[in-house]
């Protein structure tokens, strides 16, 4: 029955036949500014390893020591037999990092958003989502019994209109990304806080792409704006700046106490592996002791942004190491991706239905360890390929 139902699903096969299928590309080396693919060196501009720590010797050593002491897995959930002393130490470190009472670790970032958003509001409450929030936040809201509203991206007029429609005495949770994962812009948190105060709402910030990037010592969006006490929940992932796998939620101790005993994706999932926990702890230590990494990240980010703008690319409202290059055509975005891979540049396409067709883009992302020479090479090759496809022959206007 299922085989018959999906027999006609052939979109991936058509893309493969056309030579423009851009997913599940196998990498044969560590995640660095340069990777090996099919035995060839490729410059990596599609990674979320913003601080360039995935192959750091100190971090690898920490993971190996954790395996030697604790083994490779915990064989159970945090709720039952899967809590190690290092889980607790990491949570204390994370709470201190982001300025909250307590933190709670999950085995993936997706599970954090799924389990937190679905658990903390009730049937008579409201969840207000930015329309460009991460898919995990949207999935969490679908599992909630609360009323869900979406507001236009980073649009405070739209957010206020939604807040006006909420029952005054109900819980209202505004959920936003800190740095938005595709367009690279930063949430207008001061304005969100103003509206939250006005309408007695709470705020959750997904800092998956903000930790290690903005805020004091890379501590995220609330810190960046000096608004830590105004944000109720801070979420983060470990698979980006922290070079590992997992995620966490940080909040007041009363909120964490409730989540610990009601979040199904925590209670019914195996806990983070010992190596993953040790990796995060080592990454935080490096981040705090080597502030030059974040400085390097911003130096190379500004250099790349200026370089792309000088070539005529539309980079939208990006203000982070995530740089969108708007293409406005799905097929051209896919063709450009494959042309660049053949020319030794790895970037990621973002096409419909992830974004409207007119907003299709190339997601170019940077690490603190990229060099200006590598950026120059990538800009030269991306520009040459874009001109061949006619992408830079017209003024691209991104719809906002």
Secondary structure as GFF3:
##gff-version 3
##sequence-region A 1 400
A	DSSP	alpha_helix	2	6	.	.	.	ID=ss1
A	DSSP	alpha_helix	11	17	.	.	.	ID=ss2
A	DSSP	beta_strand	34	37	.	.	.	ID=ss3
A	DSSP	beta_strand	40	44	.	.	.	ID=ss4
A	DSSP	alpha_helix	57	70	.	.	.	ID=ss5
A	DSSP	alpha_helix	85	98	.	.	.	ID=ss6
A	DSSP	beta_strand	102	106	.	.	.	ID=ss7
A	DSSP	alpha_helix	109	117	.	.	.	ID=ss8
A	DSSP	beta_strand	126	130	.	.	.	ID=ss9
A	DSSP	alpha_helix	135	143	.	.	.	ID=ss10
A	DSSP	beta_strand	147	151	.	.	.	ID=ss11
A	DSSP	alpha_helix	156	164	.	.	.	ID=ss12
A	DSSP	beta_strand	172	177	.	.	.	ID=ss13
A	DSSP	alpha_helix	189	198	.	.	.	ID=ss14
A	DSSP	beta_strand	202	206	.	.	.	ID=ss15
A	DSSP	three_ten_helix	216	218	.	.	.	ID=ss16
A	DSSP	alpha_helix	221	225	.	.	.	ID=ss17
A	DSSP	three_ten_helix	228	230	.	.	.	ID=ss18
A	DSSP	beta_strand	233	237	.	.	.	ID=ss19
A	DSSP	beta_strand	247	251	.	.	.	ID=ss20
A	DSSP	alpha_helix	253	262	.	.	.	ID=ss21
A	DSSP	alpha_helix	264	267	.	.	.	ID=ss22
A	DSSP	alpha_helix	274	289	.	.	.	ID=ss23
A	DSSP	alpha_helix	292	310	.	.	.	ID=ss24
A	DSSP	beta_strand	322	326	.	.	.	ID=ss25
A	DSSP	alpha_helix	330	342	.	.	.	ID=ss26
A	DSSP	beta_strand	345	346	.	.	.	ID=ss27
A	DSSP	beta_strand	348	350	.	.	.	ID=ss28
A	DSSP	three_ten_helix	357	359	.	.	.	ID=ss29
A	DSSP	beta_strand	361	365	.	.	.	ID=ss30
A	DSSP	alpha_helix	372	388	.	.	.	ID=ss31
###
